[in-house]
Amino acid sequence: MPNMSLKKNPMPEQAPDVRNKNFEEVALGYTAEMAVDEAKRCLHCKNRPCVTGCPVNVRIPEFIARVAEGDFAGAYREIALTNSLPAVCGRVCPQENQCEGKCVRGIKGEPVGIGRLERFVADWWMENGSEELTRPASNGHRVAVVGAGPAGLTCAGDLARMGYEVTVFEALQTAGGVLVYGIPQFRLPKEIVAREVGALEKLGVEMKPDMVIGKVDSVDELFEQGYEAVFIGSGAGLPSFMNIPGENLLGVYSANEYLTRINLMKAYREGYDTPIARSRRVAVVGGGNVAMDAARCAKRMGAEEVYIVYRRSEVELPARAEEVHHAKEEGILFQLLRNPVQILGDENGRVRAIECVEMELGEPDASGRRRPIEKQGSNFTIDVDTVIMAIGTSPNPLIRSTTTGLEANKKGCLVADERGATTKPGVFAGGDAVTGAATVILAMGAGKTAAQSIDAYIQSKQQ
């Protein structure tokens, strides 16, 4: 019988006052019984609106139908037809704005928990799946992928399934990109990422870490080595700052640096010597998912008070509603309609406070959000010893500055068309390197599109 409940099955979670002191995963996942019950809420609409909201076109009604039958292996096979990283997507995709945002059940109640079901199926497969991945027969063509983040891994996986010999060049020592250096363990366990990467390696994808393309080898040298096409999915890891007084004080971090020290360099674990501030009072500037991640990490690292300082109201917060909800539960304090104007230091050059002004919202700006306007004379200070800037990132200029014929826009993002083709023949790009900082699933969608384009490009040269 269908489940006509207006509400999703709730996700089991660690209690807030427990989880804000550890780095274990917050969401504990559905049981099999909960997954089957939730799957039965799906109405199996003929026009499949949920699929139109998915950048990688997961066969959502098909996999959910399998879950409802208790055929979890079959559900995984349906997902794997289009998604190389289902355990990742089930955890970090903004489903509320994509597949679930299109769900008909959401009109008069809560949408089907598509993300929670995808996570359940992927986790079940990791524990119980018995089918060995087999490497497809080589078609004799070689492709280089720059960057082992969501876009690069997706592109590599799709090409490998077509028979291409794919090598992924990653600047860091571990494959995963933002999945390992940016997203905290309590949202996305690194063991999950490692297993997803391992599955790609079984398909024949070769991972080469510690390879900074543009420095160790150039894009042109990759072609000289016999690669017939290059995909650039190097992300957007260059942090932005506000250029206000005091940003050079000790105790000021970019969110990228702070999260990398914690997530990739394991600063939160005993036995690791990664240097990081042991803060008492922290201000995180920004309102996106990265800001929430940094604030929640700071709390877990022992900070007594952690503030989110954001210049707009809660309605305009770009972070996922779930992340904001979790942050509030964990004791993060929100200073909304506030904007920093300077960071104050002590006699030793260390952060002692952040000075802010109050803001009010005016007419919408180019982004469609109401423009924040400063209230004159509203200055006040918050006593802090650490400030983390989480106001956005842009692509590193290394690749574009060392590659002739590769155009970038005024924001430093590579110029690519809807197929992922750049201005340099044989070079394709996607993800944050093209769009600037965006979501994991949009980067994956760009990787899928580029894989199809690379296949068409190489095959056209054989004719």
Rosetta blueprint (number, residue, H / E / L):
1 M L
2 P L
3 N L
4 M L
5 S L
6 L L
7 K L
8 K L
9 N L
10 P L
11 M L
12 P L
13 E E
14 Q L
15 A L
16 P H
17 D H
18 V H
19 R H
20 N L
21 K L
22 N L
23 F L
24 E L
25 E L
26 V L
27 A E
28 L L
29 G L
30 Y L
31 T L
32 A H
33 E H
34 M H
35 A H
36 V H
37 D H
38 E H
39 A H
40 K L
41 R L
42 C L
43 L L
44 H L
45 C L
46 K L
47 N L
48 R L
49 P H
50 C H
51 V H
52 T H
53 G L
54 C L
55 P L
56 V L
57 N L
58 V L
59 R L
60 I H
61 P H
62 E H
63 F H
64 I H
65 A H
66 R H
67 V H
68 A H
69 E L
70 G L
71 D L
72 F H
73 A H
74 G H
75 A H
76 Y H
77 R H
78 E H
79 I H
80 A H
81 L L
82 T L
83 N L
84 S L
85 L L
86 P H
87 A H
88 V H
89 C H
90 G H
91 R H
92 V H
93 C L
94 P L
95 Q H
96 E H
97 N H
98 Q L
99 C L
100 E H
101 G H
102 K H
103 C L
104 V H
105 R H
106 G H
107 I L
108 K L
109 G L
110 E L
111 P L
112 V L
113 G L
114 I H
115 G H
116 R H
117 L H
118 E H
119 R H
120 F H
121 V H
122 A H
123 D H
124 W H
125 W H
126 M H
127 E H
128 N H
129 G L
130 S L
131 E L
132 E L
133 L L
134 T L
135 R L
136 P L
137 A L
138 S L
139 N L
140 G L
141 H L
142 R E
143 V E
144 A E
145 V E
146 V E
147 G L
148 A L
149 G L
150 P H
151 A H
152 G H
153 L H
154 T H
155 C H
156 A H
157 G H
158 D H
159 L H
160 A H
161 R H
162 M L
163 G L
164 Y L
165 E E
166 V E
167 T E
168 V E
169 F E
170 E L
171 A L
172 L L
173 Q L
174 T L
175 A L
176 G L
177 G L
178 V H
179 L H
180 V H
181 Y H
182 G L
183 I L
184 P L
185 Q L
186 F L
187 R L
188 L L
189 P L
190 K H
191 E H
192 I H
193 V H
194 A H
195 R H
196 E H
197 V H
198 G H
199 A H
200 L H
201 E H
202 K H
203 L L
204 G L
205 V L
206 E E
207 M E
208 K E
209 P L
210 D L
211 M L
212 V L
213 I E
214 G L
215 K L
216 V L
217 D E
218 S L
219 V H
220 D H
221 E H
222 L H
223 F H
224 E H
225 Q L
226 G L
227 Y L
228 E L
229 A E
230 V E
231 F E
232 I E
233 G L
234 S L
235 G L
236 A L
237 G L
238 L E
239 P E
240 S L
241 F L
242 M L
243 N L
244 I L
245 P L
246 G L
247 E L
248 N L
249 L L
250 L E
251 G L
252 V E
253 Y E
254 S E
255 A H
256 N H
257 E H
258 Y H
259 L H
260 T H
261 R H
262 I H
263 N H
264 L L
265 M L
266 K L
267 A L
268 Y L
269 R L
270 E L
271 G L
272 Y L
273 D L
274 T L
275 P L
276 I L
277 A L
278 R L
279 S L
280 R L
281 R E
282 V E
283 A E
284 V E
285 V E
286 G L
287 G L
288 G L
289 N H
290 V H
291 A H
292 M H
293 D H
294 A H
295 A H
296 R H
297 C H
298 A H
299 K H
300 R H
301 M L
302 G L
303 A L
304 E L
305 E E
306 V E
307 Y E
308 I E
309 V E
310 Y E
311 R L
312 R L
313 S L
314 E H
315 V H
316 E H
317 L L
318 P L
319 A L
320 R L
321 A H
322 E H
323 E H
324 V H
325 H H
326 H H
327 A H
328 K H
329 E H
330 E L
331 G L
332 I L
333 L E
334 F E
335 Q E
336 L E
337 L L
338 R E
339 N E
340 P E
341 V E
342 Q E
343 I E
344 L E
345 G E
346 D L
347 E L
348 N L
349 G L
350 R E
351 V E
352 R E
353 A E
354 I E
355 E E
356 C E
357 V E
358 E E
359 M E
360 E E
361 L E
362 G E
363 E E
364 P E
365 D L
366 A L
367 S L
368 G L
369 R L
370 R E
371 R E
372 P E
373 I E
374 E E
375 K L
376 Q L
377 G L
378 S L
379 N L
380 F E
381 T E
382 I E
383 D E
384 V L
385 D L
386 T E
387 V E
388 I E
389 M E
390 A L
391 I L
392 G L
393 T E
394 S E
395 P L
396 N L
397 P L
398 L H
399 I H
400 R H
401 S H
402 T L
403 T L
404 T L
405 G L
406 L L
407 E L
408 A E
409 N L
410 K L
411 K L
412 G L
413 C L
414 L E
415 V L
416 A E
417 D L
418 E L
419 R L
420 G L
421 A E
422 T E
423 T L
424 K L
425 P L
426 G L
427 V E
428 F E
429 A E
430 G L
431 G L
432 D H
433 A H
434 V H
435 T H
436 G L
437 A L
438 A L
439 T L
440 V H
441 I H
442 L H
443 A H
444 M H
445 G H
446 A H
447 G H
448 K H
449 T H
450 A H
451 A H
452 Q H
453 S H
454 I H
455 D H
456 A H
457 Y H
458 I H
459 Q H
460 S H
461 K H
462 Q L
463 Q L
